[in-house]
Every structure is written in structure tokens, then in C-alpha cells.
């Protein structure tokens, strides 16, 4: 039985996959498919965080007009006649933006931008905010790369436009990219040092001998007899002598 939420979700999927994927930073391949994991992140951004891939798989059974097709890790709209097409363009904004992972900084600074999240195209955005939104889907703190399109076009780079704000190309040389400052290296926590195993605690009521202390030269000193006890002993001996002498007198 279909619910109101299922119908709303079906309509949203039709809009994202069948009409304006570029509005959400998605670029379908030639067959209209987008990665399922990317669509899931878009749905979570659009406040549909409870939706799971299994929910999408069963949606056509609950809403026959949902109009989605899934192929393992990819998804597309059944009706794609309204999908925007990538068309060549010569009028390009002076700056386009994309995001890279921090660990890709050195590779981009040496070789420029190459296709990463699309089979054969570098995906660029006219709006920095959209580039950050897409970049955060793969890195919590992505690095924004600014592409100087005038320099790129002078170097023979061609751009295609997809929808209103997405631009595609095959590559961007490093001298056309303006990168931020290098990211600080992430410090890995040091492994704790191995402590020597501690001796097992004695059982209740038992006594453990300290053999090292009792070895030769380490025995505890004998207890000294106090001065008071010596005086008491001498006084007792004196009294005994007096009694013995008194018994021997005539």
C-alpha cells in the first residue's frame, strides 16, 4: 500500500533523476545512470535521511508510477526525455570551481584535474557553494580548486555545459588551477608502549614471600631491644642476687 511519503519520494526522484540532476550536483552517464551512493547523499541533504537503498528497491512495488530503474550500484529515471544534455559552449564564466580531497593535493598541483567521480569528464561548477556541497560528500574538509577558464581556453581546453551551472571538460592543466594553501599533514596517534606484565595479585588470605628481600644481604635488620627492656632485665637480676645472698648469710 502506498503512503503519502512514498508518493512524495517518487516525485522527488523523478525530478532529481529525470529532470534536473545538475541542480543537485549530479551528472548522469550516457545511459542516464548516477551512482546510488551519490543519490543517497543527495536525499539525506534534502531531509530524507531515513531512506535506505532497500527502500528505493521496493518503492516501485508500492508506487508503480515511481519510474526508477536500479542496476546494482547505479540508478536512473525510467523517463529521461527531459534530462538536460551536455552541449559545447564558448561563453564560460571566468572562474569555475570544484573540490578535491586533501590527499589529492600534491597530484593536482603537479598534473592538474583529471576525471575522478565521472567516467570521463571533469565536473566543474559555476557556484563555489555547489562545489563545496558536492565535495563534502567525499571529504569532510574538501579543498576548493578555482579554475581560470580564460587560461584554459587559450590552452585549447573545450567546455561543455550541462544545465544552468555545471560545466564538463576532459582535463584541466595545473597552470590553470588556483589551489589553496597546502593542507596540514594529519598526525597519526602513536601506539602506546607495551608495559611489562604485572605480577598477579595474591589470593585473599595468602602471603607471598619476597625472595629478593630475603636473599643474602637483603634480609631485614633484626629488631633492636629497647633500652627500657634492658634496664628491667638488669634490675630483675640484681633482685635475684640479693635474695640469694640473703639466704646464704649465718
Secondary structure, 3 states (H helix, E strand, C coil): CCCHHHHHHHHHHHHHHHCCHHHHCCCCCCCCCEEHHHHHHHHHHCCCCCCCHHHHHHHHHHCHHHCEEEECCEEEECCCCCCCCCEEECCCCCEEEEEECHHHHHHHHHHCEECCCCCCCEEEECCHHHHHHHHCCCCCCCEEEEEEHHHHHHCCCCEEEECCCEEEECEECHHHEECCCCCCCCCCCCCCCCCCCCCCCCCCCCCCCCHHHHCCCCCCCCCCCCHHHHHHHHHHHHHHHHHHHHHHCC
